[in-house]
């Protein structure tokens, strides 16, 4: 990925009982019923988007990059193979560091009715594996300190918590912390 404007495009991924479908604006209507739940915002704040807002957001994200090309946007809908229902989403925001490495900020959301079945872990692991095949160097996630389920997913991805806190969330990273004198 020599040019930041040339980010990889999300492709379909099969992962056990799930299929990761690249997000399209057409997913918005189906996803609205999954995501229209205030309980999903317990840890991240905000509130559910209206159907129109969700469609507009998906239309923007479908472009695969920020308007200036500085970020790559990879988003997948998680669909359960057994009944073809959407159960959640996974996403990665790609950026290039000044020294040329590529980082991916990861996130996952599982519909309330589908939580506790390993979907976040399965989807996030499949996404992380795919990202590594795309030469992503560092995986990051921000997890609320009380959200044990998301901390478990981050741990499964091989991430470790750092001392960095952003908006009340702990940054987890696949990158080992720098070792300084005396460590």
C-alpha positions in Angstrom: 0.0 0.0 0.0 2.4 2.7 -1.1 -0.2 5.4 -1.6 -2.5 6.2 1.3 -5.4 6.7 -1.2 -5.0 3.1 -2.4 -6.4 1.2 0.6 -7.4 -2.4 0.3 -11.1 -3.1 -0.4 -13.0 -5.3 2.0 -13.7 -8.8 0.5 -16.1 -11.5 1.7 -14.7 -13.7 4.4 -16.0 -17.0 5.7 -15.3 -17.7 9.3 -16.8 -20.8 10.9 -20.6 -20.1 11.4 -20.3 -16.6 10.0 -19.8 -14.9 6.7 -18.3 -11.4 6.7 -20.0 -9.4 3.9 -18.4 -6.1 2.8 -20.7 -3.4 4.0 -23.0 -1.8 1.4 -25.6 1.0 1.7 -28.2 -1.7 0.8 -27.5 -3.3 4.2 -28.9 -0.3 6.1 -32.5 -1.4 6.1 -31.7 -4.8 7.5 -29.1 -3.5 9.9 -31.4 -0.9 11.3 -33.5 -3.5 13.1 -30.3 -5.0 14.6 -28.7 -1.7 15.6 -31.8 0.2 16.8 -31.1 -0.6 20.4 -30.0 1.9 23.1 -28.3 -0.9 25.0 -25.6 -1.1 22.3 -24.5 2.4 23.3 -24.0 1.6 27.0 -20.2 1.5 26.6 -19.7 3.9 23.6 -22.3 6.6 24.2 -24.5 8.2 21.7 -27.8 6.8 20.4 -29.0 4.6 17.6 -29.2 6.3 14.1 -32.4 6.7 12.3 -33.0 4.6 9.2 -32.0 7.6 7.0 -28.9 8.4 9.0 -27.8 4.8 8.9 -28.3 4.6 5.2 -26.3 7.9 4.7 -23.5 6.6 7.0 -23.3 3.3 5.1 -23.2 5.2 1.8 -20.2 7.1 3.1 -18.4 4.1 4.5 -19.0 2.1 1.3 -16.5 4.5 -0.4 -13.7 2.6 1.5 -11.7 5.7 2.4 -12.0 9.1 3.9 -12.6 12.0 1.4 -8.9 13.0 1.7 -7.7 9.5 1.3 -5.7 9.6 4.6 -7.8 6.7 6.1 -9.0 3.4 4.7 -12.4 2.3 5.9 -13.1 -1.5 6.0 -16.5 -2.5 7.2 -18.2 -5.9 7.2 -21.6 -7.1 8.2 -21.6 -10.4 10.1 -24.2 -12.9 8.8 -24.9 -16.2 10.5 -24.7 -19.0 8.0 -27.4 -21.2 9.6 -30.3 -18.7 9.2 -28.7 -15.9 7.1 -29.5 -13.3 9.8 -27.3 -10.3 10.4 -25.8 -10.6 13.9 -23.4 -7.6 14.0 -20.6 -5.7 12.4 -16.8 -5.5 12.5 -14.7 -2.6 11.2 -11.2 -1.4 10.7 -10.0 2.2 10.1 -6.5 2.1 8.4 -3.9 4.8 8.8 -0.3 5.2 7.9 2.1 6.2 10.6 4.9 8.8 9.8 7.4 5.9 9.6 5.3 4.1 7.0 3.6 1.4 9.0 -0.1 0.8 8.6 -2.3 0.7 11.7 -5.8 -0.6 11.9 -8.2 0.7 14.6 -10.7 -2.2 15.1 -14.2 -2.2 16.4 -17.1 -4.7 16.7 -20.8 -4.5 17.5 -23.0 -7.5 18.1 -26.8 -7.1 18.3 -28.0 -7.6 21.8 -30.0 -10.7 21.0 -26.9 -12.3 19.4 -24.4 -11.6 22.2 -22.7 -14.4 24.2 -22.3 -16.8 21.2 -18.8 -15.9 20.2 -19.8 -13.9 17.1 -17.6 -10.8 18.1 -14.6 -13.0 18.6 -15.1 -15.0 15.4 -15.7 -11.9 13.3 -12.9 -9.9 14.8 -10.4 -12.8 14.5 -11.3 -13.3 10.8 -11.0 -9.6 10.1 -7.6 -9.4 12.0 -6.3 -12.4 10.0 -7.4 -10.8 6.7 -5.8 -7.4 7.7 -2.5 -9.1 8.4 -2.6 -10.6 4.8 -3.0 -7.0 3.6 0.2 -6.0 5.4 -1.3 -4.2 8.3 1.4 -3.8 10.9 -0.4 -2.8 14.1 -3.9 -3.6 15.4 -5.5 -1.3 17.9 -8.8 -1.2 19.7 -10.3 1.0 22.4 -12.3 -0.8 25.1 -14.2 0.6 28.0 -12.4 -0.6 31.2 -15.6 -2.2 32.5 -16.6 -4.0 29.2 -15.2 -7.4 30.0 -16.6 -9.1 26.8 -14.8 -6.6 24.5 -11.6 -6.9 26.6 -11.9 -10.7 26.0 -12.2 -10.1 22.2 -9.2 -7.8 22.3 -7.2 -10.4 24.2 -8.2 -13.1 21.7 -6.8 -10.9 19.0 -3.4 -10.8 20.7 -3.8 -7.2 21.8 -2.6 -6.0 25.2 -3.9 -3.0 27.2 -1.7 0.1 27.2 -1.5 3.1 29.5 -3.3 5.3 26.9 -6.9 6.2 27.7 -9.0 8.0 25.0 -12.5 9.2 25.8 -12.5 6.9 28.9 -11.5 3.8 26.9 -8.2 1.9 27.2 -6.2 1.5 24.1 -5.2 -2.1 23.4 -2.4 -2.8 20.9 -0.7 -5.6 19.1 2.5 -3.6 19.3 4.8 -4.3 22.2 5.3 -1.2 24.4 8.7 0.5 23.8 11.3 -0.6 26.2 13.1 2.2 27.9 16.2 2.4 30.0 16.1 0.2 33.0 13.2 -2.0 31.8 
